[in-house]
Amino acid sequence: MVIKTCFRLGLIIFPLGLSAQSYIGQTMDNYAGLHAIAVNPANAYDSPFRTDINLVSVSGFAGSDFISLSFSDLLDSGGEFDFDSDAMRHPSNNNHFFTNVDVLGPSFMFNVGEKQSFGLTTRVRGLFNLNNIDGNLYEQISDGFDIADDFDFDSSELNSTLHAFAEVGITYGREIFRTQDQFIKGGITLKYLQGAGGGFFNSPGLSGSYSSLANNLDTEGTISYGNTPGYESGDFDSGNLAAGFGADIGAVYEYRKRIMDNKVQGTRAQQYKFKLALSITDIGSINYKNSENTIYDASGGVNAAEFEIKDADEVLEDNFPSTTTTGDQKIALPTAFQVMADYYFGSRIYLGMHTGISMHNSAKSNTNTIINTMTIAPRFESKWFSIYSPLGLRQYGDFSWGLGMRVGPLTLGSGSILTNLVSDKSKNADIYVGLKIPFYKSKFN
């Protein structure tokens, strides 16, 4: 069931319309508030808000370097789009799939005195990674070897992790250093994690060949797969929750040139000329007791016709010897190093840059990872309205171009919507929407 779920997730990423980072472009806005805390907890302090209250926000991101499609054809199809025939496939020796769904629930942040701030956040998150899989093998297993030519395959460090969990975070941010034109603030978020569970499989090396004449698949290597308690049926069981702890830590430097637009800028939100922010996010893991793990000696031959009537894990069970153990299993959070820079040109025009780099190698098993990204976003920003257009380079997904805006309490955007509309080979997509109640400081305009 675990392997079947992972393979199906890979194929339904694009039909879902989701795409693996959260709130792309929007977190650079000085009025992002609670959304900016998720990228750098230092943003809790010295924000334009007396209090920021999030009602609900949802962000989704998914993609793959295995499949691409034309979203314009999808929208014009009237529901008749056939992903098997109309989407383009790009099999390679090491294809990747990734999905992230991030729901920010009721949350708030507030100031305490002049030099410190606190925040309380609630989130529900779902993460999926499938790394280093041979695209030809993946394609044929998914299609049941319906039509296949001879091919060889060699997957090294193949792994997949599916994980769902909730978190409650307490954020503390404060001033660290201040002069007339230099400013540094820092922050930390401590998280209590509640894991709903997940599934995982990996193989340090799996090679072989397929013969169309004999309709036989010969393989060599080992495969292990498992699941947390309550997930063996493919559904999460609220009665088997597991606890864990996590943390984010960050700092922000601002060069506050006091004369901009020929005015002294002591109290405006745009009081800096340049900002640089560094953070490490999602430090931690969740330990699931009594997790089941099965290791197969996958060296031998299989009649490929079995894949037409059986799930992949049933084929393994029926053809290869295995050993099953039960014990503790940790699933690591997608720890990442975040860098953000922002330059103020004047007249409320900014140019922001954000880079997210995974601190986990994609070969590491039982671990979720972000995809490495670099985004540049010009924006216009004011108290009640912001608009920005992020342009990004994404690992496995090439170039992306999006559009987003904030109108009072409502935020809506995508880091890839413009690319998706004009490109006939989109490899990832994302969207986010949020609703909150902002209480601004009177000195900001």
Secondary structure as GFF3:
##gff-version 3
##sequence-region A 1 445
A	DSSP	alpha_helix	2	16	.	.	.	ID=ss1
A	DSSP	three_ten_helix	26	28	.	.	.	ID=ss2
A	DSSP	alpha_helix	34	37	.	.	.	ID=ss3
A	DSSP	three_ten_helix	41	44	.	.	.	ID=ss4
A	DSSP	beta_strand	49	64	.	.	.	ID=ss5
A	DSSP	beta_strand	67	68	.	.	.	ID=ss6
A	DSSP	alpha_helix	71	76	.	.	.	ID=ss7
A	DSSP	alpha_helix	83	86	.	.	.	ID=ss8
A	DSSP	beta_strand	88	89	.	.	.	ID=ss9
A	DSSP	beta_strand	95	104	.	.	.	ID=ss10
A	DSSP	beta_strand	107	112	.	.	.	ID=ss11
A	DSSP	beta_strand	116	133	.	.	.	ID=ss12
A	DSSP	alpha_helix	135	143	.	.	.	ID=ss13
A	DSSP	beta_strand	151	178	.	.	.	ID=ss14
A	DSSP	beta_strand	182	211	.	.	.	ID=ss15
A	DSSP	beta_strand	216	227	.	.	.	ID=ss16
A	DSSP	three_ten_helix	238	240	.	.	.	ID=ss17
A	DSSP	beta_strand	242	255	.	.	.	ID=ss18
A	DSSP	beta_strand	259	260	.	.	.	ID=ss19
A	DSSP	beta_strand	263	264	.	.	.	ID=ss20
A	DSSP	beta_strand	274	297	.	.	.	ID=ss21
A	DSSP	beta_strand	300	303	.	.	.	ID=ss22
A	DSSP	alpha_helix	306	309	.	.	.	ID=ss23
A	DSSP	alpha_helix	312	319	.	.	.	ID=ss24
A	DSSP	beta_strand	322	332	.	.	.	ID=ss25
A	DSSP	beta_strand	336	346	.	.	.	ID=ss26
A	DSSP	beta_strand	349	358	.	.	.	ID=ss27
A	DSSP	beta_strand	373	381	.	.	.	ID=ss28
A	DSSP	beta_strand	385	388	.	.	.	ID=ss29
A	DSSP	beta_strand	391	394	.	.	.	ID=ss30
A	DSSP	beta_strand	398	401	.	.	.	ID=ss31
A	DSSP	beta_strand	403	407	.	.	.	ID=ss32
A	DSSP	beta_strand	410	414	.	.	.	ID=ss33
A	DSSP	alpha_helix	417	422	.	.	.	ID=ss34
A	DSSP	beta_strand	428	440	.	.	.	ID=ss35
###
